[in-house]
Amino acid sequence: MNISHTILIILILSLSTEAHSQRRGQRTQMQRIQSERIAFITSELDLTTAESKQFWPVYNEFEKKRNSLLEERRRLLSQFNENMEKMSAAEISGSADRFIALRVEDAQLHQEYHEKFKEILSPERVMLLYLAEEEFRNNLLRRLRRDPRGRQ
């Protein structure tokens, strides 16, 4: 093996290691944010241990479904952005229709889980949940504006 092959292999390995490290860092940051969200909502709702045992599985199920819809919307927008010049009017119309359908599904999901939350929490605490989610999101956005890397 000559020197150029060796340098190329070292370069590929270092880039691969760096990419893996970045993914691990992003995963760690997302886990930290998720832990902060759980602590914040638990505190804001003043959930007891028994209520937490009922509430968090339902909330986590809601978040998983919601994130799936959000990810599909992001993919759809990204595909449109990358391919819009090559798309026919019918394909663009189909993409627009699917985008709105995903928003409707999101609204239906919120309605479905609103009813489930009311089975666990009082209506006042359900509203406190919505307020806490909004407050947490706004605090996170402010924090990210101050430090885009998410460090504290």
N, C-alpha and C positions, 0 to 999 in steps of 0.2 A: 504494500500500500504506500503510495507516495504522500508527500507532505500536504498537498492540496486536498486529498481525500480525508486525511486526518483532521485538517482544519474544518472541512465541511461537516464531518461527523460531530466534532466538538461543538460547532455552531448549532447544529440541529438539536443536539442533546441539551445545550444550554437554553435554547428557545423553548423546547419542550418542557424543561424543568420550570422555567419562568412562567409559562402558560399554566402549568399545573398549580404552581404556587399562587397565581392570581385567582384561579378558580377556587382553590381552598380558602383563600382570603375572603373572597366574595361569599362563599358558603358560610364561613365563620361570622362575617358581618351580618348576613341575613338571619342566622340563628340568634345572634345577639339582639337584633332588632325585634325578632319574634318574642324572645324572652322578655324584653322591655315592654312590648305591647301587652303580653299576658299579665305582667306585674301591674302595669298601669291600669288596665281594664279591671282587674281583680280589686285593686285599691279603690278606683273610682266608683265601682258598683258595691263595694264593701261586701264581697261575696264570702259566705261562710264556706267551710270545707265541704259540707254536704251540697251546697248550691254549686260550688266549683265542680264537683264530681258530675253533676247533672248538666251544667252549662257548657263546660269546655269541650266535651265530645261533639255536642251539637254545633257550637261555634266553629270548631275546627273543620267539621264536615262542610259547613257553609263556606268557609274560607277556601277550602280545597276546590269546591265546585266553582266558586267565584273566580279564583285564580285561573282555573282552566278556561273559563269564558274570556277572561282578560287576555290570556296568552293567545287564544285563537284570534281575537280581535287584532292583537299586535302582529301576528303572522299575516293576517289578511291585509293589513295596512302596509306592511313591509313588502309583501308580494306585489301589491298594487304599485307601490312606489318604484320598485325595481323593474316592473314590466309594463307600465301604463302605455308606453309608446307602441308596444307590440300587441296590446289587447284590442279586441274588437269592441264595438259599442255594446254588444250583447254581454260580453264578458265583464265589462266595466259595470254595466247595470246589475249583473248577477252579484258582483262583489259588493256594490252599494246595498243591494237588498240583503245580502248575508250579514253585512255590518249592522244594519238596523235590526235584523232578526236576532243577532247576538245581544244587542242592547235590550230588546224586548225580553229575551231569556234571562238577562241579568235582573231586570225589573221583576219578573216572575219569581226568580230565585229569592230576591229580597222579600217579596210578599210571603212566599212559602216559609221562610225562616223567621220572618217577623211573627207569624202565628206560633211557630215552635218556641221562639224566645218568650212569648207571652204565656206559654204553658209552664215555663220555668221561673220567670221573673214577673214582678208586678209591671203594669204599664208604665209607671213612673221610672222604674229601673231599666225598662227597655229603652225609654227615651234617654236615660243617663248613659246607656250603652252607646247609642248613636252619637251622643255628645262626646263621650270619651274617645270613640273612634276618630271623630273629626279633630278633636284636640290633639290626639296622639299624632295623627297625620300632619297637622299643621306644625307641631313642634319638630317633627322629624324633617319636614321640608325646610324649616328655618335653620335647623342644625346643619343640614346638607348644603344650604346656601353659604353658611359660614365656612364649612370645611367640606368640599366636594368629595373628599376621600372617606368621609364618615368617621374620622377619628375624633376623639373627645379630649 
